[in-house]
């Protein structure tokens, strides 16, 4: 395939950015999207230009590092991570627009790389349990209903990629936060700090500059792990309960 690539270039966080256009020939449909960017960077290096900075790590759809807006969609046209998106999803001669996540809470560091440390600070405010569990307990020592265990496992698959924020017109991280709140709130180990957890995490979310949720649903549509929208309802329910309890 021959492609026209329109890519956001920004030298650093303090400088203005702009879209730059590149031509890339002989792209295999079997390449991943990130492999295609690797090929482009080899071309730029050969031409003496600065390669395009973008995040990646595992390239297996696990770590959540590789977030890009592709033709206006978080992670591109398929429900998957950018690293698991393949060029067979595009057509010969197509123009592809590639941008970083767009959110005040995710400032651009360089080109397509953004600072997602706001997510880390939300987790630090309560996305864990402080109980010292020691070695792995015997599996049946703390009974958990199967439906609760299955749901906790499913929402725990959130990889913190930030697609929910990038897709949301309000720039809300409620889906990310709701997944963490729901996961821990369903399990016995998460009960002692349940009220404190949700209040602190919501306060940090708002402090970081994320927007409010208006239940549009773009977040769950873009989520590569298909976290359901109802985790936001659980988040709001837990927050109301915590407030009633005086937190």
Residue pairs with C-beta under 8 A, 6 or more apart in sequence:
1 26
1 27
1 28
1 29
1 87
1 90
1 91
1 92
1 93
1 94
2 23
2 24
2 25
2 26
2 27
2 92
2 93
3 23
3 24
3 25
3 27
3 36
3 90
3 92
3 93
3 94
3 95
3 96
4 21
4 22
4 23
4 24
4 93
4 94
4 95
4 96
5 21
5 22
5 23
5 24
5 40
5 95
5 96
5 98
6 19
6 20
6 21
6 95
6 96
6 97
6 98
7 19
7 20
7 21
7 22
7 52
7 97
7 98
7 99
7 111
7 112
8 17
8 18
8 19
8 20
8 98
8 99
8 100
8 108
8 111
8 112
9 17
9 18
9 19
9 20
9 52
9 111
10 16
10 17
10 18
10 108
10 110
10 111
11 17
11 110
12 109
12 110
13 107
13 108
13 109
13 110
13 115
17 108
17 111
19 97
22 40
22 43
22 44
24 36
24 39
24 40
24 43
27 36
27 39
27 87
28 87
29 86
29 87
29 88
30 86
30 87
30 88
31 39
31 86
31 87
32 59
32 83
32 84
32 85
32 86
32 87
33 68
33 70
33 76
33 82
33 83
33 85
33 86
33 87
34 54
34 56
34 59
34 66
34 82
34 83
36 87
37 52
37 54
37 98
40 52
41 51
41 52
44 50
44 51
44 52
45 51
52 111
52 112
53 109
53 110
53 111
53 112
53 113
54 66
54 68
54 111
54 112
54 113
55 65
55 66
55 67
55 112
55 113
55 114
56 65
56 66
56 83
57 63
57 65
57 66
58 65
58 83
59 66
59 83
60 83
60 84
61 80
61 81
61 83
61 84
61 159
61 224
62 159
63 159
64 81
64 159
64 160
64 161
64 162
65 161
66 81
66 82
66 83
66 161
67 74
67 75
67 82
67 100
67 101
67 114
67 116
67 161
67 162
67 163
67 166
68 75
68 76
68 82
68 98
68 99
68 100
68 101
68 112
69 97
69 98
69 99
69 100
69 101
69 102
69 166
70 76
70 77
70 82
70 85
70 96
70 97
70 98
71 77
71 96
71 97
72 97
73 167
73 222
74 101
74 163
74 164
74 166
74 167
74 222
75 81
75 82
75 85
75 161
75 163
75 222
75 224
76 82
76 85
76 89
77 85
77 89
78 84
78 85
78 89
79 221
79 222
79 223
79 224
79 226
80 224
81 159
81 161
81 224
84 224
90 96
98 112
99 112
100 106
100 108
100 111
100 112
100 113
100 114
101 114
101 116
101 162
101 163
101 165
101 166
102 166
102 171
103 114
103 162
103 165
103 166
103 171
103 210
104 171
104 209
105 118
105 165
105 171
105 173
105 208
105 209
105 210
106 114
106 115
106 116
106 118
106 162
106 165
106 166
107 114
107 115
108 114
108 115
109 115
114 162
116 160
116 162
118 173
118 208
118 209
118 210
119 160
119 162
119 173
119 176
121 204
121 208
122 173
122 176
122 177
122 180
122 201
122 204
122 205
122 208
123 180
124 204
125 197
125 200
125 201
125 203
125 204
126 193
126 196
126 197
126 198
126 200
126 201
127 180
127 184
127 197
127 201
128 184
129 184
129 189
129 190
129 192
129 193
130 193
131 189
131 192
133 189
142 188
142 189
144 152
144 187
144 188
148 186
148 187
149 186
149 187
151 182
151 186
152 182
152 183
152 184
152 186
152 187
155 178
155 179
155 182
155 183
155 227
155 228
155 231
156 179
156 183
157 225
157 227
158 175
158 176
158 179
158 180
158 183
158 223
158 225
158 227
159 224
159 225
160 176
161 224
162 173
162 176
163 219
163 222
163 223
163 224
164 172
164 173
164 174
164 175
164 176
164 219
164 220
164 222
164 223
164 227
165 171
165 172
165 173
165 176
165 210
165 219
166 222
167 218
167 219
167 221
167 222
168 175
168 211
168 213
168 216
168 218
168 219
169 216
169 218
170 211
170 212
170 213
170 214
170 216
171 209
171 210
171 211
172 210
172 211
172 212
172 213
172 214
172 219
173 205
173 208
173 210
174 205
174 210
174 212
174 213
174 219
174 232
174 235
175 219
175 220
175 223
175 227
175 229
175 231
175 232
177 201
177 202
177 205
177 235
178 227
178 231
178 232
178 233
178 234
178 235
179 227
179 231
180 201
181 197
181 198
181 201
181 231
181 234
181 235
181 238
182 231
182 234
182 235
183 190
184 190
184 194
184 197
185 191
185 194
185 198
185 234
185 238
190 197
194 238
194 242
195 238
195 241
195 242
195 245
195 247
196 242
196 247
198 235
198 238
198 239
198 242
199 239
199 242
199 243
199 247
202 235
202 239
213 232
215 229
215 232
217 229
219 229
220 226
220 227
220 228
220 229
